[in-house]
Amino acid sequence: MTLLSREVLHASLQDPVLESIGFLNEIMGRYPDALSFAPGAPHPAPYEDLDTARYLDRFTAHAAVSGLGPERAARLLYEYGPARGLINGIVADALRRDQGIDADPDALVITVGAQEAMFLVLRALIAAPEDVLAVSDPCFVGITSAASLLGAAVVPVPEDADGLDVDALAEACRAARRSGRRIRACYVAPDYANPGGTRMAAGRRPRLLELAEREDFLVLEDNAYGFTAPPGAELPALKALDGGRRVVHIGTFAKVCFPGARVGYVVADQSVRAAGGGSGAGAAAVPLAAELARLKTAVTVNTSPVCQALIAGMLLEHGGSLAELSRARSVLYRRNLAHLLRALDREGAAGLPEGVEWNRPGGGFFVRMRLPVPADARLLEASAAGYGVLWTPMAPFHPGGGGRRTLRLSCSYLEPEEIDEGVRRLGAFLREHARRPRAGAGAAAGAGGAS
């Protein structure tokens, strides 16, 4: 029998982030009856009664009257289809109507979820060993895992209550230049980011775009949770402010439609001059999206036409509007978030150990909690085994090495009564296991610098 050593396989297989995700999946499997604040999955209620046949018929009828005719429109569902996608025009119209993102359909690629979009964009942009990806710290593990798979260097940039620290990013650009490298792209999730729920302040958004122009990098904007903003509190997407075409906008339909479709998209309208095409005004150029579509032919070839048709049919049934489609879902997630915060407040009023504190995001799926003790695998095992409640350690989300005393609570998948019971169990667990060590007990005191 052939036996391979992991040391001779790609280094990404030894990435601690992958190990931590595997451990989390394992512990969820070992404690199936535990109440889980761990997964950031969408709530199942909105798609329990989905009529998939109706949505497919809605799309094929639209395609037929758009010039294809009934026979060719029906065949779209059964053939490979173009790598760039079948529903680009419908998605582009929705982005223009709802978010003020004015992009030509040819500047979009429909992807197998947002994860493929991230992978393709990094593969295109990180072209040399000196090219570096900057990421917010903490950040979504999907982008750092994709960078790891590609062997791309990552520079963490801290965030505060107003989002990514633009001044720190400017210093990171200068530091990279001094070392002979360059920051080629910067990943941010400006609206209620996974994992910490942070939202980038309105005044900070144009500053980030100005820095991108000045330092010549692209901003990779992940827009998974913006739809959960309370009415009247919406902020413009970075792409809507993007006069210089510095933003590559990445989105997913997992939260606003249903995750099993595995459909996402990327808006990449930056111009790419064809090789040997010269540099004059008349030089041939294509949108970056066309290059991403070429890369996609070597990865997934195309996104499932059936899944694309389902998403398009749902959009068409809601007037072609992402906002209309996501309205009821947004209400559900805001309800759950408010319920989680109230339950935590009640538990706090009943008394929690000194140093236990949490943030209060206005939207999204996640609340971040700091502890006076390490929130590690051993503590999670004790929480699951003894108290029947699960959560996610935050350290894997911190490429800069922080987050050791921080955990993430996700409220998206639970019902209100489950949230209440889960927080009650969590409170009982914290009172027993999260007490600050006495001075001289060999552990660092306080949650401040070790968060």
Long-range contacts (C-beta under 8 A, 24 or more apart in sequence): 10-149, 11-148, 11-151, 12-145, 12-148, 12-149, 12-151, 15-145, 15-148, 16-396, 17-141, 17-144, 17-145, 17-148, 17-396, 18-145, 18-148, 20-377, 20-393, 20-395, 20-396, 21-141, 21-396, 23-377, 24-380, 24-392, 27-380, 27-381, 27-384, 27-390, 28-390, 30-384, 31-384, 31-385, 31-388, 31-390, 33-388, 34-384, 34-388, 34-389, 34-390, 35-388, 35-389, 35-390, 35-414, 35-418, 35-421, 35-422, 35-425, 36-389, 36-390, 36-413, 36-414, 36-422, 37-389, 37-390, 37-391, 37-392, 37-408, 37-409, 37-410, 37-411, 37-414, 37-422, 37-426, 38-390, 38-391, 38-392, 38-410, 39-410, 39-412, 39-413, 40-194, 40-365, 40-366, 40-410, 40-412, 41-259, 41-412, 41-413, 42-254, 42-255, 42-258, 42-259, 42-329, 42-412, 42-413, 43-329, 43-332, 43-333, 43-336, 43-412, 43-413, 43-414, 44-413, 45-332, 46-258, 46-328, 46-329, 46-332, 47-257, 47-258, 50-258, 52-310, 54-313, 54-317, 55-309, 55-310, 55-312, 55-313, 55-314, 55-317, 56-306, 56-309, 56-310, 56-313, 57-313, 58-312, 58-313, 58-316, 58-317, 59-87, 59-309, 59-310, 59-312, 59-313, 59-316, 60-309, 62-90, 62-312, 62-313, 62-316, 76-305, 76-309, 77-305, 77-306, 77-309, 78-305, 79-305, 80-301, 80-302, 80-305, 81-302, 81-303, 81-305, 81-308, 82-293, 82-302, 83-109, 83-293, 83-294, 83-296, 83-297, 83-301, 83-302, 84-108, 84-109, 84-110, 84-289, 84-290, 84-293, 84-296, 85-109, 85-110, 85-265, 85-302, 85-303, 85-308, 86-110, 86-305, 86-308, 86-309, 86-312, 87-308, 87-309, 87-311, 87-312, 90-312, 90-315, 90-316, 90-320, 91-265, 91-312, 91-315, 93-320, 94-315, 94-320, 94-321, 94-322, 95-249, 95-251, 95-267, 95-322, 97-320, 97-321, 97-322, 97-323, 98-321, 98-322, 98-323, 99-226, 99-236, 99-237, 99-239, 99-240, 99-322, 100-236, 100-237, 100-240, 101-237, 101-239, 101-240, 101-249, 101-267, 103-239, 103-249, 103-267, 103-269, 104-269, 104-287, 106-287, 106-289, 106-290, 107-267, 107-268, 107-269, 107-287, 107-288, 107-289, 108-265, 108-266, 108-267, 108-268, 108-289, 109-265, 109-266, 109-268, 109-289, 109-292, 109-293, 109-296, 110-263, 110-264, 110-265, 110-303, 110-308, 111-263, 111-264, 111-265, 111-266, 111-296, 111-300, 111-303, 112-262, 112-263, 112-264, 112-300, 112-303, 112-304, 113-252, 113-254, 113-262, 113-263, 113-264, 114-142, 114-222, 114-224, 114-250, 114-251, 114-252, 114-254, 114-264, 115-142, 115-146, 115-264, 116-264, 116-296, 116-299, 116-300, 117-250, 117-264, 117-265, 117-266, 117-292, 118-142, 118-143, 118-146, 118-187, 118-220, 118-222, 118-250, 119-146, 119-149, 119-150, 119-299, 120-266, 120-292, 120-295, 120-296, 120-299, 121-185, 121-220, 121-248, 121-250, 121-266, 121-268, 121-292, 122-146, 122-147, 122-150, 122-152, 122-185, 123-150, 123-295, 124-288, 124-291, 124-292, 124-295, 125-184, 125-185, 125-218, 126-150, 126-152, 126-184, 126-185, 127-184, 129-153, 130-180, 130-181, 130-182, 131-181, 131-182, 131-184, 132-176, 132-181, 132-182, 132-183, 132-184, 133-183, 133-184, 133-185, 133-186, 133-187, 134-169, 134-172, 134-173, 134-183, 134-185, 134-186, 134-187, 134-217, 135-186, 135-187, 135-399, 136-163, 136-164, 136-187, 136-188, 136-189, 136-193, 136-198, 137-398, 137-399, 137-400, 137-402, 138-193, 138-195, 138-196, 138-394, 138-397, 138-398, 138-402, 138-403, 139-187, 139-189, 139-193, 139-397, 139-399, 140-187, 140-189, 140-193, 140-194, 140-195, 140-222, 140-397, 141-396, 141-397, 143-187, 143-220, 143-222, 144-399, 153-181, 154-399, 155-183, 156-398, 156-399, 156-400, 157-186, 158-400, 159-193, 159-196, 159-198, 161-198, 162-200, 162-201, 162-204, 163-188, 163-190, 163-193, 163-198, 163-199, 163-200, 163-201, 163-204, 164-188, 164-190, 164-200, 164-204, 164-208, 166-204, 166-207, 166-208, 166-211, 169-208, 169-211, 170-211, 170-215, 173-211, 173-215, 173-217, 182-216, 182-217, 183-215, 183-217, 184-217, 184-218, 185-217, 185-218, 185-219, 185-220, 185-248, 186-212, 186-217, 186-218, 186-219, 186-220, 187-220, 187-222, 188-219, 188-220, 188-221, 188-222, 188-238, 189-221, 189-222, 189-223, 189-224, 189-225, 190-221, 190-223, 190-226, 190-235, 190-237, 190-238, 191-223, 191-225, 191-226, 191-228, 191-229, 191-235, 191-237, 191-363, 191-364, 192-225, 192-226, 192-228, 192-229, 192-361, 192-362, 192-363, 192-364, 192-365, 192-366, 193-222, 193-225, 193-364, 194-224, 194-225, 194-364, 194-365, 194-366, 195-366, 195-368, 195-392, 195-394, 195-397, 195-408, 196-359, 196-361, 196-366, 196-368, 196-394, 196-397, 196-408, 197-359, 197-361, 197-363, 197-364, 197-365, 197-366, 197-367, 197-368, 198-359, 198-361, 199-235, 199-361, 199-362, 199-363, 200-235, 202-235, 202-236, 205-235, 205-236, 205-238, 205-241, 206-241, 208-238, 209-238, 209-241, 209-242, 209-243, 209-244, 209-246, 209-247, 212-244, 212-246, 212-247, 213-244, 213-246, 217-246, 218-246, 218-247, 218-248, 218-270, 219-246, 219-247, 219-248, 220-247, 220-248, 220-250, 221-247, 221-248, 221-249, 221-250, 222-250, 223-249, 223-250, 223-251, 224-251, 224-252, 224-254, 224-255, 225-255, 225-363, 225-364, 225-365, 226-363, 227-255, 227-256, 227-322, 227-323, 227-326, 227-329, 227-330, 228-330, 228-333, 228-334, 228-337, 228-363, 228-364, 228-365, 229-330, 229-362, 229-363, 230-334, 230-362, 230-363, 233-362, 233-363, 239-267, 245-269, 245-270, 245-271, 248-288, 253-311, 255-326, 255-329, 256-322, 256-325, 256-326, 256-329, 257-310, 257-311, 257-314, 257-325, 261-307, 261-310, 261-311, 262-303, 262-304, 262-307, 263-303, 263-304, 263-307, 263-308, 263-310, 263-311, 266-292, 268-292, 333-363, 333-364, 333-365, 333-411, 333-412, 334-363, 335-416, 336-411, 336-412, 336-414, 336-416, 336-419, 337-361, 337-363, 337-364, 337-365, 337-367, 337-411, 339-411, 339-416, 339-419, 339-420, 340-367, 340-409, 340-411, 340-419, 340-423, 341-367, 343-419, 343-420, 343-423, 343-424, 344-423, 346-423, 347-423, 347-424, 347-426, 347-427, 350-427, 351-431, 352-427, 352-430, 352-431, 352-434, 353-430, 353-431, 353-434, 353-435, 353-436, 354-435, 354-436, 355-434, 355-436, 355-446, 355-447, 356-430, 356-434, 357-447, 358-409, 365-410, 365-411, 365-412, 366-408, 366-409, 366-410, 366-411, 367-408, 367-409, 367-411, 368-394, 368-406, 368-407, 368-408, 368-409, 369-406, 369-407, 369-408, 369-409, 370-405, 370-406, 370-447, 370-451, 371-405, 371-406, 371-407, 371-430, 371-434, 371-447, 372-405, 372-434, 372-435, 372-436, 372-437, 372-445, 372-446, 372-447, 373-405, 373-433, 373-434, 373-435, 373-436, 373-437, 373-443, 374-404, 374-405, 375-404, 375-405, 375-406, 375-407, 376-404, 379-433, 382-429, 382-433, 383-426, 383-429, 383-433, 386-429, 387-425, 387-426, 387-428, 387-429, 388-425, 389-422, 389-425, 389-426, 389-429, 391-426, 402-450, 402-451, 403-451, 404-450, 404-451, 405-447, 405-450, 405-451, 406-451
